Amino acid sequence: MTRRKTSLAEIFETQIHTLALTLRPNTVRTYRCGARSFLSYLRVAFPQLRQSSQLRRDPHLLGWFRWLAGHQPPLSNSTHTTYLVGVHHVLDALADNGQALPDLIRGEDFPPKPHYLPRPLSPQEDQILQQELRRIDDLYANALLLIRATGMRVGECVHLPLDCLRQVGSEQWALHVPLGKLHTERLVPVDPEVRKIVERILTLRTSSPQFAGSDDFLLPHHDARHRGMLRILRLVLAQAAQRAGCVSHVVPHRLRHSFATEMLRLGVSLPALMKLLGHRNIQMTLGYAEVTQEDLQREFHQARQNAPHLHHVPTLALPKDMPGASLSGICQALAATRHLLEMYRRQRGDEKTCRRLLRLDKRLLKVLSQLQTLKTELK
C-alpha cells in the first residue's frame, strides 16, 4: 500500500493547531483566515505545489502579494495586514521545524499602518453629553458615565465584576478592570464621583429583572445578551448625544479618547496615562490624547518661564582669605579655574570649542596633580 502524501492545507492546519496551544481563540482565527487566503491563491496559481518545503519567496509569496493588491473589492490595509500576519507566523513556525525556508515574508511586505488622529469630544459637547446622561439616570446611562469617568473600553465595562470597586488605602479607591483587549487587567484610581456612579448602578440592578443569573457581574451578562448589551449602550449614547445637540458622531470609544485628553490636560504624565488606559506602549497612548494648539502654547510658555530657574549656572566664589604664594593657594586657584572652565564649556554649543576646552582642562589637571605630589614631598 502506498502512503498518502500530506497536502499543503493539512500541513498548515497541523501547524496552526500546534500554535493554538499557546494562543487566544481570536488569534487562531486570524491565522486560519490568512492561511485560507494564501492556500486559495496557491491552488489556482500553483496547483502542483504539495509541500511547504517547496515554497519560495519568488514566485509563491510575491505572487500572493500581487494577488492581494489586485483583489476586488480592494482590501483595506487592516485586512491585508491580518492575512500577512497569520501566514507569516505559520511559515516562521514551519521554518523553525525545518519544513519551510526562513524569511519568506519580510517587514517591507506589510502595508503602512494608518495614522488616526485622536477623536475626543469637544469640551462643549463632552459637558452637555454628560449632563444629558445624568438626566437620564438609568442603568445604561450610568454605565456610559462610568466609561467616561474611567477611560475603560466598552467591552471592559460589560465584563466588570460585581465587586469591581476596591479599597486600596485608607481614603483611596480603585476600579478593578478585568482582563480585556490586550489580555491585561488593571486598577484605575477613582474619585467620589465614580464611587457614586457605581453605587447608583448597584441600586438600579436590585430592581431590574435583567440581572437574573448575572450575580457575578455589575451589568447584565447572559451569554446571549453580551453583544446585545454592547448594541444597547451604543444606541443609548447615540440617542443621548442627539438630544444633547452634539453635532459629531458619538460612539462609546470616543468617551475613552475624551478621558485621555482630559487627563493629559490636567497634568497626568504619559507613562501614568498609559497605565490608566491599559496600553502596552506610549505609541498606543499617543493615538488617544489630543494635543491642541492651545495646549502647545500653554506648555511652551510654562517651560520658558521655568527655563531660567532650571538652567541657572552656579558661580564659584573664590575664598577671601586665600593664601599668597603657597602651594595650597595655587591648588585652590587651579581647582576654582577648572570649575569655571567646565561651566563655560557647558554653555558652548559648538563641538570643536568644547573639545579644545576639555584638552585645556586635562592640562590643568596634570599640573594640579604634580603640585599635589610636590606638596606631599615637601612635608
Contacts in CASP RR format, 6 or more apart in sequence:
PFRMAT RR
TARGET T0000
AUTHOR 0000-0000-0000
METHOD contacts of the structure
MODEL  1
MTRRKTSLAEIFETQIHTLALTLRPNTVRTYRCGARSFLSYLRVAFPQLR
QSSQLRRDPHLLGWFRWLAGHQPPLSNSTHTTYLVGVHHVLDALADNGQA
LPDLIRGEDFPPKPHYLPRPLSPQEDQILQQELRRIDDLYANALLLIRAT
GMRVGECVHLPLDCLRQVGSEQWALHVPLGKLHTERLVPVDPEVRKIVER
ILTLRTSSPQFAGSDDFLLPHHDARHRGMLRILRLVLAQAAQRAGCVSHV
VPHRLRHSFATEMLRLGVSLPALMKLLGHRNIQMTLGYAEVTQEDLQREF
HQARQNAPHLHHVPTLALPKDMPGASLSGICQALAATRHLLEMYRRQRGD
EKTCRRLLRLDKRLLKVLSQLQTLKTELK
5 50 0 8 1.000
6 51 0 8 1.000
7 50 0 8 1.000
8 39 0 8 1.000
8 42 0 8 1.000
8 49 0 8 1.000
8 50 0 8 1.000
8 51 0 8 1.000
8 52 0 8 1.000
9 39 0 8 1.000
11 51 0 8 1.000
11 52 0 8 1.000
11 94 0 8 1.000
11 99 0 8 1.000
12 35 0 8 1.000
12 39 0 8 1.000
12 52 0 8 1.000
12 90 0 8 1.000
13 35 0 8 1.000
15 90 0 8 1.000
15 93 0 8 1.000
15 94 0 8 1.000
15 97 0 8 1.000
15 99 0 8 1.000
16 28 0 8 1.000
16 31 0 8 1.000
16 32 0 8 1.000
16 35 0 8 1.000
16 90 0 8 1.000
18 93 0 8 1.000
19 28 0 8 1.000
19 31 0 8 1.000
19 89 0 8 1.000
19 90 0 8 1.000
19 93 0 8 1.000
20 28 0 8 1.000
23 31 0 8 1.000
24 183 0 8 1.000
30 82 0 8 1.000
30 85 0 8 1.000
30 86 0 8 1.000
31 86 0 8 1.000
31 89 0 8 1.000
31 90 0 8 1.000
33 82 0 8 1.000
33 83 0 8 1.000
33 86 0 8 1.000
34 82 0 8 1.000
34 83 0 8 1.000
34 84 0 8 1.000
34 86 0 8 1.000
34 87 0 8 1.000
35 86 0 8 1.000
35 87 0 8 1.000
35 90 0 8 1.000
37 64 0 8 1.000
37 68 0 8 1.000
37 83 0 8 1.000
37 87 0 8 1.000
38 64 0 8 1.000
38 83 0 8 1.000
38 87 0 8 1.000
41 63 0 8 1.000
41 64 0 8 1.000
41 67 0 8 1.000
42 49 0 8 1.000
42 60 0 8 1.000
42 64 0 8 1.000
45 63 0 8 1.000
45 67 0 8 1.000
46 59 0 8 1.000
46 60 0 8 1.000
49 55 0 8 1.000
49 60 0 8 1.000
51 99 0 8 1.000
52 91 0 8 1.000
52 94 0 8 1.000
52 99 0 8 1.000
52 100 0 8 1.000
53 98 0 8 1.000
53 99 0 8 1.000
53 100 0 8 1.000
53 101 0 8 1.000
55 61 0 8 1.000
55 91 0 8 1.000
55 100 0 8 1.000
55 101 0 8 1.000
55 104 0 8 1.000
56 101 0 8 1.000
56 104 0 8 1.000
57 101 0 8 1.000
57 103 0 8 1.000
57 104 0 8 1.000
60 104 0 8 1.000
61 104 0 8 1.000
61 105 0 8 1.000
61 109 0 8 1.000
65 109 0 8 1.000
68 75 0 8 1.000
68 80 0 8 1.000
68 83 0 8 1.000
75 83 0 8 1.000
77 111 0 8 1.000
77 112 0 8 1.000
77 113 0 8 1.000
77 114 0 8 1.000
78 114 0 8 1.000
80 110 0 8 1.000
80 111 0 8 1.000
81 110 0 8 1.000
81 111 0 8 1.000
81 113 0 8 1.000
84 105 0 8 1.000
84 109 0 8 1.000
84 110 0 8 1.000
87 105 0 8 1.000
88 105 0 8 1.000
91 100 0 8 1.000
91 104 0 8 1.000
91 105 0 8 1.000
92 102 0 8 1.000
94 100 0 8 1.000
95 101 0 8 1.000
95 102 0 8 1.000
95 103 0 8 1.000
95 104 0 8 1.000
116 287 0 8 1.000
117 287 0 8 1.000
117 290 0 8 1.000
118 257 0 8 1.000
118 260 0 8 1.000
118 261 0 8 1.000
118 287 0 8 1.000
118 288 0 8 1.000
118 289 0 8 1.000
118 290 0 8 1.000
119 253 0 8 1.000
119 254 0 8 1.000
119 257 0 8 1.000
119 290 0 8 1.000
120 126 0 8 1.000
120 254 0 8 1.000
120 257 0 8 1.000
120 258 0 8 1.000
120 260 0 8 1.000
120 261 0 8 1.000
120 262 0 8 1.000
120 290 0 8 1.000
121 129 0 8 1.000
121 246 0 8 1.000
121 248 0 8 1.000
121 250 0 8 1.000
121 254 0 8 1.000
121 255 0 8 1.000
121 257 0 8 1.000
121 258 0 8 1.000
122 248 0 8 1.000
125 241 0 8 1.000
125 244 0 8 1.000
125 245 0 8 1.000
125 246 0 8 1.000
125 247 0 8 1.000
125 248 0 8 1.000
125 250 0 8 1.000
126 148 0 8 1.000
126 258 0 8 1.000
126 262 0 8 1.000
128 244 0 8 1.000
128 245 0 8 1.000
128 246 0 8 1.000
129 240 0 8 1.000
129 241 0 8 1.000
129 244 0 8 1.000
129 246 0 8 1.000
129 250 0 8 1.000
130 145 0 8 1.000
130 148 0 8 1.000
131 244 0 8 1.000
132 240 0 8 1.000
132 241 0 8 1.000
132 243 0 8 1.000
132 244 0 8 1.000
133 141 0 8 1.000
133 142 0 8 1.000
133 144 0 8 1.000
133 145 0 8 1.000
133 148 0 8 1.000
133 240 0 8 1.000
134 141 0 8 1.000
134 145 0 8 1.000
136 236 0 8 1.000
136 240 0 8 1.000
137 200 0 8 1.000
138 204 0 8 1.000
139 201 0 8 1.000
139 204 0 8 1.000
139 205 0 8 1.000
139 208 0 8 1.000
139 210 0 8 1.000
139 219 0 8 1.000
140 232 0 8 1.000
140 233 0 8 1.000
140 236 0 8 1.000
141 236 0 8 1.000
141 240 0 8 1.000
142 197 0 8 1.000
142 200 0 8 1.000
142 201 0 8 1.000
142 204 0 8 1.000
143 157 0 8 1.000
143 201 0 8 1.000
143 219 0 8 1.000
143 233 0 8 1.000
144 233 0 8 1.000
144 236 0 8 1.000
144 237 0 8 1.000
144 240 0 8 1.000
144 252 0 8 1.000
144 255 0 8 1.000
145 197 0 8 1.000
146 152 0 8 1.000
146 157 0 8 1.000
146 194 0 8 1.000
146 197 0 8 1.000
146 198 0 8 1.000
146 201 0 8 1.000
147 153 0 8 1.000
147 154 0 8 1.000
147 157 0 8 1.000
147 252 0 8 1.000
147 255 0 8 1.000
147 256 0 8 1.000
148 255 0 8 1.000
148 258 0 8 1.000
148 259 0 8 1.000
149 190 0 8 1.000
149 193 0 8 1.000
149 194 0 8 1.000
149 197 0 8 1.000
149 259 0 8 1.000
150 175 0 8 1.000
150 177 0 8 1.000
150 188 0 8 1.000
150 190 0 8 1.000
150 194 0 8 1.000
150 259 0 8 1.000
151 188 0 8 1.000
151 255 0 8 1.000
151 256 0 8 1.000
151 259 0 8 1.000
151 260 0 8 1.000
151 276 0 8 1.000
151 277 0 8 1.000
152 175 0 8 1.000
152 177 0 8 1.000
152 188 0 8 1.000
152 256 0 8 1.000
153 180 0 8 1.000
153 181 0 8 1.000
153 253 0 8 1.000
153 256 0 8 1.000
154 230 0 8 1.000
154 233 0 8 1.000
154 234 0 8 1.000
154 252 0 8 1.000
154 253 0 8 1.000
155 180 0 8 1.000
155 181 0 8 1.000
155 230 0 8 1.000
156 177 0 8 1.000
156 178 0 8 1.000
156 180 0 8 1.000
156 181 0 8 1.000
157 219 0 8 1.000
157 233 0 8 1.000
158 217 0 8 1.000
158 219 0 8 1.000
158 221 0 8 1.000
158 226 0 8 1.000
158 229 0 8 1.000
158 230 0 8 1.000
158 233 0 8 1.000
159 178 0 8 1.000
159 180 0 8 1.000
159 217 0 8 1.000
159 221 0 8 1.000
160 175 0 8 1.000
160 176 0 8 1.000
160 177 0 8 1.000
160 178 0 8 1.000
160 217 0 8 1.000
160 218 0 8 1.000
160 219 0 8 1.000
161 176 0 8 1.000
161 178 0 8 1.000
161 216 0 8 1.000
161 217 0 8 1.000
161 218 0 8 1.000
162 215 0 8 1.000
162 216 0 8 1.000
162 217 0 8 1.000
162 218 0 8 1.000
163 176 0 8 1.000
164 175 0 8 1.000
164 176 0 8 1.000
164 177 0 8 1.000
164 198 0 8 1.000
164 218 0 8 1.000
165 173 0 8 1.000
165 174 0 8 1.000
165 175 0 8 1.000
165 176 0 8 1.000
165 190 0 8 1.000
165 195 0 8 1.000
165 198 0 8 1.000
166 173 0 8 1.000
166 174 0 8 1.000
166 175 0 8 1.000
166 176 0 8 1.000
166 187 0 8 1.000
167 173 0 8 1.000
168 174 0 8 1.000
168 187 0 8 1.000
172 189 0 8 1.000
173 189 0 8 1.000
173 190 0 8 1.000
173 194 0 8 1.000
173 195 0 8 1.000
174 187 0 8 1.000
174 188 0 8 1.000
174 189 0 8 1.000
174 190 0 8 1.000
175 187 0 8 1.000
175 188 0 8 1.000
175 190 0 8 1.000
175 194 0 8 1.000
175 198 0 8 1.000
176 185 0 8 1.000
176 187 0 8 1.000
177 185 0 8 1.000
177 186 0 8 1.000
177 187 0 8 1.000
177 188 0 8 1.000
177 278 0 8 1.000
178 185 0 8 1.000
179 185 0 8 1.000
182 278 0 8 1.000
182 279 0 8 1.000
182 280 0 8 1.000
184 278 0 8 1.000
184 280 0 8 1.000
186 275 0 8 1.000
186 276 0 8 1.000
186 278 0 8 1.000
188 276 0 8 1.000
189 276 0 8 1.000
198 218 0 8 1.000
201 218 0 8 1.000
201 219 0 8 1.000
202 218 0 8 1.000
205 211 0 8 1.000
205 218 0 8 1.000
205 219 0 8 1.000
208 220 0 8 1.000
210 220 0 8 1.000
210 225 0 8 1.000
211 220 0 8 1.000
213 222 0 8 1.000
214 220 0 8 1.000
214 221 0 8 1.000
214 222 0 8 1.000
219 229 0 8 1.000
220 229 0 8 1.000
221 229 0 8 1.000
233 252 0 8 1.000
234 251 0 8 1.000
234 252 0 8 1.000
237 250 0 8 1.000
237 251 0 8 1.000
237 252 0 8 1.000
237 255 0 8 1.000
238 250 0 8 1.000
238 251 0 8 1.000
241 250 0 8 1.000
256 277 0 8 1.000
256 288 0 8 1.000
257 288 0 8 1.000
257 289 0 8 1.000
257 290 0 8 1.000
260 273 0 8 1.000
260 276 0 8 1.000
260 277 0 8 1.000
260 285 0 8 1.000
260 288 0 8 1.000
260 289 0 8 1.000
261 288 0 8 1.000
261 289 0 8 1.000
261 290 0 8 1.000
263 273 0 8 1.000
263 276 0 8 1.000
263 289 0 8 1.000
264 270 0 8 1.000
264 273 0 8 1.000
264 289 0 8 1.000
264 291 0 8 1.000
264 295 0 8 1.000
265 295 0 8 1.000
268 276 0 8 1.000
270 282 0 8 1.000
270 285 0 8 1.000
270 286 0 8 1.000
270 289 0 8 1.000
271 282 0 8 1.000
273 285 0 8 1.000
273 289 0 8 1.000
274 281 0 8 1.000
274 282 0 8 1.000
274 284 0 8 1.000
274 285 0 8 1.000
277 284 0 8 1.000
277 285 0 8 1.000
277 288 0 8 1.000
279 285 0 8 1.000
313 343 0 8 1.000
313 346 0 8 1.000
313 347 0 8 1.000
314 343 0 8 1.000
315 343 0 8 1.000
316 336 0 8 1.000
316 339 0 8 1.000
316 340 0 8 1.000
316 343 0 8 1.000
318 333 0 8 1.000
318 336 0 8 1.000
319 332 0 8 1.000
322 329 0 8 1.000
322 332 0 8 1.000
322 333 0 8 1.000
323 329 0 8 1.000
323 332 0 8 1.000
327 371 0 8 1.000
327 374 0 8 1.000
327 375 0 8 1.000
327 378 0 8 1.000
328 375 0 8 1.000
330 371 0 8 1.000
331 368 0 8 1.000
331 371 0 8 1.000
331 372 0 8 1.000
331 375 0 8 1.000
334 364 0 8 1.000
334 367 0 8 1.000
334 368 0 8 1.000
334 371 0 8 1.000
335 368 0 8 1.000
337 364 0 8 1.000
338 361 0 8 1.000
338 364 0 8 1.000
338 365 0 8 1.000
338 368 0 8 1.000
341 357 0 8 1.000
341 360 0 8 1.000
341 361 0 8 1.000
341 364 0 8 1.000
342 361 0 8 1.000
344 357 0 8 1.000
345 353 0 8 1.000
345 354 0 8 1.000
345 357 0 8 1.000
345 358 0 8 1.000
345 361 0 8 1.000
348 354 0 8 1.000
348 357 0 8 1.000
END
